[in-house]
Amino acid sequence: TSKMACLLVAANAWLLPPARTLYAQRQLSASRSRPCMQRQPTARDDVPPVDKATFVAAVEILDHELAKAGGVDPPKSLSEAEGSGEAAFAIGKTTAKLPLSEVEGLGLVEATYLVLVSGVTTPLVESGVQVKDTIVSVSVEGTELHESTRALDLAATAERLTAAIKTAEENGVAEIGLELNRLVELRYAEK
């Protein structure tokens, strides 16, 4: 139960509109009062992958909000940089482990229909998670739990993470597996 509360705290509600924040809090509170794994793990193969324009828009919102919170000017718009030919972006796929001991260090935010990682601790960076990643699926090694988080809102993503944490704790597993999408800048190799 303590890990579930941590996800709520780590959701970085300051980036969310008030109504969405309250909805996420109600959903997480409700998930604490019932067993997390009453449903069968579901594959969301019917959901198309996130398109690059949506990913870029979500990252731009997060960049803007992080800059505003830090009291600095926001970086140049990624879509403007790509449109002018200064940069090109693609969506990459990677995996990482989320140690249960570091759950409190994971911050999530929802921007333009995409849940992004908005905060990480140094150990999470070392395990492969970066700010601006989006979690595509969660799994627990040695169990049947493998759940997609594609196209889910913040509350549903937090519920899936909570279910994975609970399953890992019940099975003595020290970490959960994350499949991540990451917006990567493409560059020409230096000669």
C-alpha positions as CSV (number, residue, x, y, z in Angstrom):
1,T,0.0,0.0,0.0
2,S,2.9,2.4,0.7
3,K,4.2,2.1,-2.9
4,M,0.7,2.9,-4.3
5,A,0.5,6.1,-2.3
6,C,4.0,7.0,-3.7
7,L,2.7,6.9,-7.3
8,L,0.0,9.5,-6.3
9,V,2.6,11.8,-4.9
10,A,5.0,11.3,-7.8
11,A,2.3,12.2,-10.4
12,N,3.5,15.8,-10.4
13,A,-0.1,17.2,-10.1
14,W,1.3,20.8,-10.5
15,L,1.4,20.1,-14.2
16,L,-2.1,18.9,-14.5
17,P,-5.3,20.9,-14.8
18,P,-7.2,20.8,-11.4
19,A,-10.1,18.6,-12.7
20,R,-7.6,16.0,-14.1
21,T,-5.7,16.0,-10.8
22,L,-8.8,15.3,-8.8
23,Y,-9.8,12.5,-11.2
24,A,-6.4,10.9,-11.0
25,Q,-6.5,11.1,-7.2
26,R,-10.0,9.5,-7.0
27,Q,-8.9,6.7,-9.4
28,L,-5.8,5.9,-7.4
29,S,-7.8,6.0,-4.1
30,A,-10.3,3.6,-5.6
31,S,-7.6,1.3,-6.8
32,R,-6.3,1.0,-3.2
33,S,-9.6,-0.2,-1.9
34,R,-9.9,-3.1,-4.3
35,P,-7.4,-5.8,-5.4
36,C,-5.4,-4.5,-8.3
37,M,-5.3,-7.7,-10.3
38,Q,-9.0,-8.6,-10.5
39,R,-8.8,-8.4,-14.3
40,Q,-6.8,-10.4,-16.7
41,P,-3.7,-8.7,-18.1
42,T,-4.8,-7.1,-21.4
43,A,-2.9,-6.6,-24.6
44,R,-3.7,-3.3,-26.3
45,D,-2.5,-4.4,-29.7
46,D,-5.6,-2.8,-31.2
47,V,-4.3,0.6,-30.2
48,P,-2.1,2.3,-32.8
49,P,1.3,3.5,-31.8
50,V,1.7,7.1,-30.8
51,D,2.3,9.3,-33.8
52,K,5.4,11.5,-33.8
53,A,3.3,14.8,-34.0
54,T,1.5,13.9,-30.8
55,F,4.7,12.9,-29.1
56,V,6.4,16.1,-30.1
57,A,3.4,18.2,-28.9
58,A,3.4,16.4,-25.5
59,V,7.2,16.9,-25.1
60,E,6.9,20.6,-26.0
61,I,4.2,21.0,-23.3
62,L,6.3,19.3,-20.7
63,D,9.4,21.4,-21.7
64,H,7.4,24.6,-21.4
65,E,5.9,23.6,-18.0
66,L,9.3,22.5,-16.6
67,A,10.9,25.7,-17.8
68,K,8.1,27.8,-16.2
69,A,8.5,25.9,-12.9
70,G,12.2,26.4,-13.0
71,G,11.9,30.1,-13.8
72,V,13.8,29.9,-17.1
73,D,12.9,30.5,-20.7
74,P,11.5,27.5,-22.5
75,P,13.7,25.8,-25.1
76,K,13.0,26.3,-28.8
77,S,10.0,24.4,-30.1
78,L,10.8,21.0,-31.4
79,S,8.3,21.2,-34.2
80,E,9.8,24.6,-35.3
81,A,13.3,23.1,-35.2
82,E,12.2,20.2,-37.3
83,G,10.2,22.3,-39.7
84,S,13.2,24.6,-40.4
85,G,15.5,21.6,-41.0
86,E,17.6,22.3,-37.9
87,A,16.7,18.9,-36.3
88,A,14.8,15.7,-37.1
89,F,13.1,13.5,-34.6
90,A,12.0,9.8,-34.4
91,I,10.4,7.6,-31.8
92,G,12.7,5.0,-30.4
93,K,11.8,2.0,-28.3
94,T,13.8,0.8,-25.2
95,T,13.4,-1.1,-22.0
96,A,14.3,-0.2,-18.4
97,K,13.8,-1.6,-14.9
98,L,11.9,0.2,-12.2
99,P,13.4,-0.9,-8.8
100,L,10.6,-1.0,-6.2
101,S,12.9,1.0,-3.9
102,E,12.9,3.9,-6.4
103,V,9.1,4.1,-7.2
104,E,8.9,7.4,-5.3
105,G,11.4,8.8,-7.7
106,L,9.2,8.4,-10.8
107,G,7.1,11.4,-11.8
108,L,4.4,11.2,-14.4
109,V,2.3,13.9,-16.2
110,E,-0.3,13.8,-18.9
111,A,0.0,16.1,-21.9
112,T,-2.0,16.0,-25.1
113,Y,-3.3,12.5,-24.6
114,L,0.1,11.1,-23.7
115,V,1.5,10.2,-20.3
116,L,5.2,11.3,-20.0
117,V,7.8,10.7,-17.4
118,S,8.3,14.2,-15.8
119,G,10.8,13.4,-13.1
120,V,13.4,10.7,-12.3
121,T,16.0,10.1,-9.6
122,T,19.6,9.3,-10.4
123,P,19.1,5.5,-9.8
124,L,16.2,5.6,-12.3
125,V,18.3,7.3,-14.9
126,E,21.0,4.6,-14.3
127,S,18.3,1.9,-14.9
128,G,17.4,3.5,-18.2
129,V,14.4,5.8,-17.5
130,Q,14.6,9.4,-18.8
131,V,12.4,12.5,-18.4
132,K,10.1,12.7,-21.5
133,D,9.9,8.9,-22.0
134,T,6.4,7.4,-22.3
135,I,5.7,4.0,-20.7
136,V,4.3,1.6,-23.3
137,S,3.9,-1.5,-21.1
138,V,4.7,-2.8,-17.6
139,S,5.7,-6.4,-16.7
140,V,6.9,-8.4,-13.7
141,E,9.5,-11.1,-14.4
142,G,8.4,-14.6,-13.4
143,T,4.7,-13.7,-13.4
144,E,2.1,-13.5,-16.1
145,L,1.7,-9.8,-15.6
146,H,2.4,-7.9,-18.8
147,E,0.1,-5.0,-19.4
148,S,0.0,-2.3,-22.1
149,T,-0.2,1.3,-21.1
150,R,-0.5,2.7,-24.6
151,A,-3.1,5.3,-25.1
152,L,-4.1,5.3,-21.4
153,D,-4.6,8.4,-19.4
154,L,-2.6,9.2,-16.2
155,A,-5.0,7.5,-13.8
156,A,-5.1,4.2,-15.9
157,T,-1.3,4.3,-16.3
158,A,-0.9,4.7,-12.6
159,E,-3.3,1.9,-12.0
160,R,-1.3,-0.5,-14.2
161,L,2.0,0.6,-12.5
162,T,0.3,0.0,-9.1
163,A,-0.8,-3.4,-10.2
164,A,2.7,-4.3,-11.3
165,I,4.2,-3.0,-8.1
166,K,1.8,-5.1,-6.0
167,T,2.4,-8.2,-8.1
168,A,6.2,-7.7,-7.7
169,E,5.9,-7.3,-4.0
170,E,3.7,-10.4,-3.7
171,N,6.1,-12.5,-5.7
172,G,9.4,-11.2,-4.1
173,V,10.5,-9.5,-7.3
174,A,12.6,-6.4,-6.6
175,E,11.8,-4.5,-9.9
176,I,9.2,-4.1,-12.6
177,G,10.0,-4.1,-16.3
178,L,9.1,-1.0,-18.4
179,E,8.9,-0.8,-22.2
180,L,9.4,2.8,-23.1
181,N,9.1,5.0,-26.2
182,R,11.5,7.9,-26.4
183,L,11.7,10.9,-28.7
184,V,15.2,10.9,-30.2
185,E,16.9,13.6,-32.1
186,L,18.5,12.3,-35.3
187,R,21.9,13.7,-36.2
188,Y,24.4,13.2,-39.0
189,A,27.6,11.5,-37.9
190,E,30.6,13.7,-37.5
191,K,33.3,12.9,-40.0
